[in-house]
Amino acid sequence: MKRIVLVATAAVVAAGGAGYAVSASADTGRSGAATVAATGIDWGKCEVSGPNDPMNKAQCAQVEVPLDYSRPNGRKISIAVSRFKHTDDKNYQGTLFVNPGGPGGSGLQYAPALARWIGGTGHADVAAKYDIIGFDPRGVGSSKPALTCDPHFSDPIRPDYVPSSAKEEKAWIAKSRKYAQDCAKKFGWLLPHMRTTDAARDVDAIRAALGQDKISWYGFSYGTYFGATYATLFPKRVNRMVLDGNVNPKTVWYDAQLEQDKAFEHNMKAWWAWMAKYDSLYHLGKTEKAVEAKYYAVRAAAKKAPIGGQMGPDELDDTVLSAGYNTGYYIPFAQALSAWVNDNDASGLLDWMSPGGDDNGFAVYNAVQAADARWPRSWSKWHNDAAKLYRQGYRFNTWSNVWFNAPIAFWPFQGGPAFRLKGAKGLAGMLLVQSTQDAATPVAGGLEMHKVFPSSRLVFEVGGKTHANTLNGNACLDDKVAAYLDTGALPASHRGPDAYCKAVPALNDPDPTAMTAKAARASAGKDLPVGRP
């Protein structure tokens, strides 16, 4: 599952990995929370980048946890944790954990960020009642160890995602197999313990070390599956839980990326149609089809001569894919693409390009999904599914999604079985939020998660195209989130979604004639990464 030919290729089956084992038993070990609770947390200053860094106002620490919870006295790893303390002592509500998604998203900086975002909705009083806890899940960022397999794997310029020959496809297969082998060689001891259930037990260990009986949770994207896993394992430890942009528990994880391919095609076409609407500004075509054709012409040219000498077709796709995630990118990306096409100015596109990706995030992304669930081990299955979708017209994200996940086909062990989420009797009410045109976590995910947890209430953002869109300017959504975090108030129960909010037109369909380039760039949110589901 990503944020993110047509010739037959020989079936490739990954060799089994002797010495590796992942099974349902990984979900039945002791929590280890009591051991961690005895040591508490030794808070200190956070690493900061300057005097205006919001982490100046947070505290940070490392919390030691068992590598394997079935062996709580065995090898240890540590989880990097941050805390943004409450200021309203009289109405203190406990701890509110936040996870930005991924898997592989760093959450340390989200402790002060969540307080700032909630405050930005006009509900600073609610944030003031919580100790907000950010953390880097096991293997991520400042946690120890930080998983990385090949720091140069995503360096530009990469082979074209869309294979035009068997030779091109085999090049990506070899690249993906080598990545999996590098992961096994460097971190084979860690990989079997990268399940979401392991990370959920880490959260419970942190809870115990904080001296809290219960926690609240705010999870975006993959953070919804993470939170739901915690709620299944530790239902009596849940106070409140906001899940925004819900993973479909029925498609974990191979089928999820296939569903993404369809949803991203819809959202990219929506962006192209939007550019056509403002052709007087961008001069890229007067119809959706014309803009789409222009984009693919630019992409084909980038394969022959990279844009600015640095951006090939893959790098171009990866950059503009964010417009399928978040409508805040519509204006700046349209400006950048227009400048290249019409003025031969590559600076705008290059400014947004990630120079080599984040190998830590990529490694953890693959490691968690590989351990969490069973994936096809025959390459013919991957190839045939992708080729079929591509023939059906799902062009933009299909092959790039294949290669984003392909190392899992060659992982040193077969993961799974997928953990079964369950809403236990007596579980506290949960608030689920789902944008109906979210491409990264399509709308079915919200409906399925609602079925799994009968105590939950589901709010639809009707027509919303931005992924995990709370705290982003829709007062209808944000007021419901604030009321729930403040008092536990939930919408009344109905069949299907329990409440509806309309997408905000100015955000969902931005008007470039009324917004400056600077404002458009700010609305796209470059200050913090958006979690990939």
N, C-alpha and C positions, 0 to 999 in steps of 0.2 A: 504494500500500500504506500503510495507516494503522495507528497504534498499535493506528487507527481505520481522484395521479400519473397521474400515471397517465393522463396524456393525451399524445397524440403531439405532438412538437414538430418544427419544421422542422430539417432537417439543417444543421449549421453546420460549415464547413470552415475551418480556420485558414489564413490566407494564408502563403505561403512567405516566408522571411526572406532577402532578398538580402544578401549579405555574410556569411552564416553558413554554416559547413560543419562537419559532424561525420561522420566515417567511420572505417572500420577502420584507416586510416592513423594515427589518433590513438593506436593501440596499438602502433605499430612504431617510435616515435621513440627516440633515445638516452636513457639514463637520466638523464644530467646529474649523476650521483652524484659523479663525480671532481671536477667543478668545485666542488661544495659541500664535499667532503671537504678541499679545500685550505684552506678558510677556517676549518674547525672550528666550534665552538659557544662563544660568549662567555656563560657562565652568570652569572646575577645573581639578585637577590632577586625573589620573586613578589609580585604585588599581593595584599594580605591584608586581611581585614575586621576583624580584631581579634586580641588576644593568644592566643586559643584556636583560631584558624584553622589547620587542619592544613597549609595551604600555607606556613606559617612554616617548616616543616621541609623544604620542597622548593626546588629551584632552577628558574628559568625563563629562557627565551631566545626570540629570534626567529631562525628559520633561513630565509635567502633561497633561493628555488628558482625555476626557470624557469616562466613562465606556460605555455609550450608546449614540451614536451620534444623536439619535432622541430626547435626553434630554441633550443638551450640558451644561446646568447649574446644572446638577445632580451630582451623585457620580463620583469621579475622581480616576484614576489609573495613574501610571507613567511608561514611557518607558526609559530604559537606552540607552544612545546614546554616541558614540565616534566619534572623528574627527581627521583625519590626514591631516594637512593643506598643501595646495599647496605651492610651492616654486617659481613658475614661474609667477610673478605678471603680466608681460607684456602680457602673453597669457592665462590668467585665463579663465577656461571653466565652472566654477560653481561647483556644488556638484555632486558627484557620489556615490549613495547609493549602498551598497553591501549586499546581503543576501545569506547565504550558503545553505539554503534548510531546509528540515525537513518534515512537519512542526515541529518546536520545536528546530531548530538549533540556538545556540547563535552566534550573529554576531559582538559583540563588538570588538573582537580581529582581525576581518577581515579588519578594517580600515587600520592599518599599514601593515597587511599581503598582502592586494591587491596591495598596492604600491610596496611592495617587490617583489611580483610575476610578476607584469607588468615590473618592472625594470629588473627582471631576464630573461625576453625575449629579452632584448636589447632595451626596449622602456621606460626607466626611464623618458625621457623627456615628454612622454605623461602623466604618472602618476603625474608628477610635476605640471601639469596644473589644477588639480582638488583638491578640498577639498573632501577627501574620507570619507564617513559617514558609520560607522558600527552601528548596533543597535541590541538589544535583543527585538524581537517582544513581544507584550503583553503576559504576563504570563510566559515569558522565562527568565531564568538566573538572571541577576541583575535588571530586571524590577520588579516593585512592584504592586501587589503581584506576587511571583513566584509560579506557579501552581505545586502542588505535591499531590498525593493521597495516596500512600503507598510506602514509601522509601525502603521497604523490598520485594516488589512484585517480583523483578527479582533476588533476592539472590539465589546463587547456594546452593544446586543442585535442579533444578526444575523438575517437572514431565516430562516424555518424550513427546516431541511435537507430535510424531506420535503415536496415540492411538492404542494399540493392543487389546483393549476391550472396551465395553461400560463403564465400571467402570473408566478406565483411561480418556476417553473423558469427562465423567461427572465431574471428578475432575478438569479439565481445565475449563469447563463451570462454575462451582461454583467459581473457582478462578477469572475468568473474571467478573462474575456478582458482586462479592464482590468488585472488583476494581472500577467498575462503581458506585456502591453504596457509596464507600468511597469518590470518586470524588464529587458526588452530596452532600454528607454530609458536606464536607469541603469547597467546592467552588461552590455550586449551584447557587450563585448569579452572578458568573463570566462566567460560562459555556455557557449560551446562547449568550454571546458577544465575542465569540472566532472565529467568522467567518473570513475568509481571507479578506472579505470586511471591517471588523472592523479594521484589521491590516493595510490595505491599507489607510484607513482614518487617522490612526495614522501617517503614512508616510507623508501624506499631511499636517498634523498639524506640524510635524517636519520641513517640507519644509517651511511653513509659518514662523515658529519661527526662522529659519535661514535667513529669509529675501530674499528668492530666488523665482523668478517667475516660474522657471522650475527646474526639476531635471533630472539627468541621472541615470541609473540603471544597475547593473551587478548582475544577478540572476543565481544561480546554482540550478538544480534539482527542488524541490518545489518552489524555488525562481523564476522560470520561470512563474509558475501559479500566484504567488504573484505579480510579476511585470506586468503580463498581466492583472490582476485584476485592478491594479492601472491605467494602460493605458486605460482601459475601463471606469473607473469612472472619470478619470481626463485627458482626451486626450490632452488638451491644456497645461497641465503641464509637458509634456514629452519632453525632449531634445533628449537624445540618450538612447537606451536600448539594452543591450546584454543579451540574454537568452540562457543558455548553459545546455543541457540535458533536453529537453522539456517534460513537463507533457502533456498527451493527454487530451484536454478539453472534449472529448466525453466520457471519462471513469472515471470521478470524482464521487466517489472514490472507490466504491466496485469493479467494473469491472477492475479497474487499478491494484489491487493486484492480480487478477487472471492472467492478462497478464504478470505481473512480474514473476509469477511462471514458466511460459513457458520460458521466456527469461533467467532467472537465471539457469534453467536446462541446457540450451545450453552453458552458460558461465562456469558453473562448469565442464561440460564434456570437455570443451576446456582446462581447467586447468589440469584435469586428463590426457588428451591426451598429454599435454605438459610435465607432469612428466614422462609419459611413454617414451617420446622421449629422456629423460635424465635418463633412468633407471640405467645407469652405475654410476650415482651420488646418486640417491635416493633409488634404490632397492625396489620400491613399485609395480612393474609390468611393463611388456614390451608392454602392449596395454592399450588403454583407459579403456576397460572393466575390465581388471585385476586391474588397479589402483582403479577404482570405487568400485569393489568388496572388495578390501583391505580397502578402506575407510569405507564402511558400516560394515565390520567386526570389525574395530576399534570402530566404533560407538556403535555396539551391545555390545561389551565388556565393553565400558564405562558405559553402563546402569547397568551392573552387578557389576562393580568395577570401580568407577570414576578414571579418569587419575590423578595421583598425589594426589588422595583423594579429588580433588576439581572440576574436569571437567567431568560432565556427558554428555550425548548425545546432549542435548540442547546447553550447553556451547561450545561444540566442533563445532556444526553447526554454531552457531553465530560467532565464531571466524573465521573459514575458509571461511564463506560467503563473507568476504571482498575480497577474490580472485576473486569472481564473479563481484565485483564492480570495481576493480582496478588491472591491471596486475602488478603493482609495488609490490603486495603482493605475486606473484608467488614464487619467490625464498625463502624469509624468511619462508613462510608457508610450502613449500615443505621440507625445511631443518628441521623445527620443527617436522613435521609429520614423516619424515624419522628417526629422532633421537629417537622418541618414539617407532616406530615400530621395528626398527633394534637394538637399543641400550638401550631400556627401560629408556630413558632419557626424562622426562616430562617437563623439565625446559623451553624449547623453546615454547611449546604450552601454558604453564601457564603464561609465560611472556607476551603473547599477549592477554590473557583472561581478559575481563572486569569483575571485581569481583562481581559487583551487578547491573550493568547497570546505567542508568541515569534516575531517576524517573521523574525529571522535563521535560526532553525531551520526555519521553514516555507519560506522562500525557498530554502535549501540543499537541503531535502528534495525540492522540486519540480525544482530545477536539476539535481541529480545524476540523478534518475530520468528526467528528460526527455532528458538527454544520453546516458545509459547504453543506452537501448533504444528501439525503435519503439513508439509508442502510436497508437491509432486517432485519425484526424483528423476523422472524421465524427461529429457529436454524436449522431446517431441510434443509433450503435453503443453509446455510453455510456448513453443513455437506455434503450434496449431491454434491455440486460443488467441494468441496475439495476431496471427495472420488473419483469422476469421474476423476479429473486431476491426482490424484495419480495412479489410475488404468491405465491411459494413459501413464504413465512413467515419469510424472513430480514429482519426488520424493523429491528432495532436499529441496525445499523452500515452498512447498504447505502447509503443516500443520503448520510449524513455522509461516508462514504469517497469517494463520487463527488466531493463538493465539496472534499475535502481534496486530491484529485489533479487536479481539473478544469483548473487553469491550464495543465497540460501539453497539453491539447487545443488550446490557442491559442499554444503556445510559438513563438518566432520561427524555429525550425528543427526538422526531424525528426531525432531522435537515432538512435543505434544504428549498426550492428547490435550486438546484445548480445554482450559479450565471452564467449568460450567458455572456461569453466574446464576445467582439465586437470591430472590428477595425473601429473607427469613421473616417469619411472623414476629411482629413487634418492632421491625426495623423502622427507624424514624423516617418521616416524610422527606422526599428528595425533590428538588426542582430541576427538571430537564428543560433545556432550551434548544430549539432546532430551527435553523433557517431553511426554508423549504427548497431553495436552490443552491444549497451548500454543495460544492463539488468534492471537497476532500472527505467529508463524511456525509454522504447522501442522506436524504430525508428518511429513508426506511430505517436508518439507525436509531433515530429518535423514537419511532413507533415501536421498534423491537425492544429497545431498552425499557420503554414504558411498560411493556407487557411483562418483562422479567421482574420488574420491581413494582408490585401493586400499590405500594405506599407512595409512589412517585406521582408528580403532576407534570404534564408536558405542555410547554408553551411553544407555539409555532410563530416564527417570524415569517409572515406570508410574503413571498416574492423575494426574500432576502438572498442575495448571491454571495455575501461575504461569509467566510468560514469562521465559526465560533464568534459570533458578532455581539455578545453582550459587552457592556462598558465601552461602547463605541459610538454613542450618540443617539441611540434609539431609546427615548425616555420611557416608552411603554415597557420595554424589556427591563431596562435598568431599575425602574421603580419596583417592579415585581421582584427582582433579585434583592434589592435593598430591603424591602419589606420582609422577605423570607429570612435573610441573614439577621435582621434586627429582632424579629419576634417569632420566626418560624411560620409566618402566615403563608398559606398556599392557596392557589385557585381552587374553586369547587371542582369536584370530580365530574367528568363527562365521558362519554364513550369517545375513544380516539383522543385527539388533543383536548386539553382541558381549558386552554385559553389561547387567544390569538392576538398578535401585534402586527400591524402592517409595517413593511419595510419603509424607511424614511426616504422619500423620493430624492432629496438632495444628496443623500449618501449612496443610494442604490443606483441612481442614474445621474451622476454628477454633471453639472452644466459648466463646461470649460470657459464659457464666455463670462461667467460670474465668479470664477475662482482663479486666483493668481497661481503661477507655477509654484511659488514658495508654499502657498497654502496647500496646494495639491500634494506636494512632496511630503509635507508634514502629515497630511491625512493618511498617507500610505504607511506611516508608522515605521520608519527606519531605526527608531531608537531601540527597539527590542525585537528579537526574532519571533516570527509567528510559528508556533509549534506545528510540525508535520504529523499528521495522524499516522 
